[in-house]
Structures are given as structure tokens and as C-alpha cells.
């Protein structure tokens, strides 16, 4: 009964009644009791048995009520726990989103800085120091400095960059 504290008052009020009914029933069937009218004894015994059955039903009802209250409390607790888990999941999700936004802000700041720095320039490759056109014509392989390449400014720049990369890789080794 210690597990169900709400049951204690209900069942404890039933205990003296059931003990009293059992004592009276024992008195009726004891050998010390003189056999009077058997029909009266039988009627009195049936009334005591009916009282014990009623007390048993009351105890079962009290137990069922307590179990129902316990189930309701457990359901409420489970729902609260589920809500807590959902809120924690949402919190973690929002924290990740905030981190993504902060990272994006850092990248956006860098892009703004670079674009501001490079605003007057058409491309970043123009800041890379290259061999001059005369040095390129003198040092580059023949297929990189043909008349067609020298006439096409875009292809000339591509060939200069390729030659510069090859030279830097050669010096790095």
C-alpha cells in the first residue's frame, strides 16, 4: 500500500469494517456458539458474507481509481517529456541555423571586402606578377608564342599564365 499513497485512506477505512465482519462470521461458525435457529444463523452469515463482498468491491474500485489516476499522471508526464524533447530538438536546430548564418555573415563580409578591394580591377590574375611580354616571347616554347596566339589577347594571357605556372612549378622542385 506504500506504492499507492492515495489508496491508503480508502483502504484503511475499509480494513476495520472487513475485520469486524470476519470476526462476527467466525463467532457464528464457532463451536462455542449455541445452535439456535439455524435459519437465523444462516441469514446472519449471508448478510456478513454480502458485507465482505461489498467491501471487496469497494477495495477493488479504490484500486482501479488509483491505477487510473496513475495512468493519467504517467500520460501527462510522458507528454511533457515529449514536448521537452521536441523543444530541445528545435533548440539544437535553431543553434545550427544561427551558426550557419554567422558563417555566412563571415563569408559575406570577406566577399564584400574582396569585391571592394578588387572593384577597380577586372580580374585577380592581373595582380599576379608575370614575365613581361618580351621575356615571354624569349623564354616560352614556340607553340605558346605563335603569330595566332600573339594576335589573340585572351589566348596570349592564357598561355602566359600557363607558362608562368610551369616555371613556378619547375622552380619549386
Buried (B, 14 or more C-beta within 10 A) or exposed (E): EEEBEEBEEBBEEBEEBBEEBBEBBEEBEEEEEEEEEEEEBEEBBEEBEEBBEBBEEBBEEBBEEBEEEEEEEEEEEEEEEEEEEEEEEEEEEEEEEEEEEEEEEEEEEEEEEEEEEEEEEEEEEEEEEBBEEEEBEEEBEEEBBEEEBBEEEEBBBBBBEEBBEEBEEEEEE
